[in-house]
């Protein structure tokens, strides 16, 4: 978090994956970060567009993983599992380690 705070003071954090970091720092809401990633603040719409666009799917993967991680750090395991399940349910984004980590959570068979 200290490292992310340092980066947040720089202009380049606005570029991807900056919005995921800003979400974790509490400077963006989940909805705003999701809208930055996909163009939609609604999860169902964001997932629909992400399934059609690999780069948006990769970015949504990062946001969902960050949301799950943030909820786990806050002690909200149920919400953590919900976000991890949503992430794992996306079509494989190929290069995003977060997707593979959510699969290993056991939330998706």
Secondary structure, 3 states (H helix, E strand, C coil): CHHHHHHHCCHHHHCCCHHHHHHHCCCCCHHHHHHHHHCCCCHHHHHHHHHHCHHHHHHHHHHHHHHHHHHHHCCCHHHHHHHHHHHHCCCCCCCCHHHHHHHHCCCCC
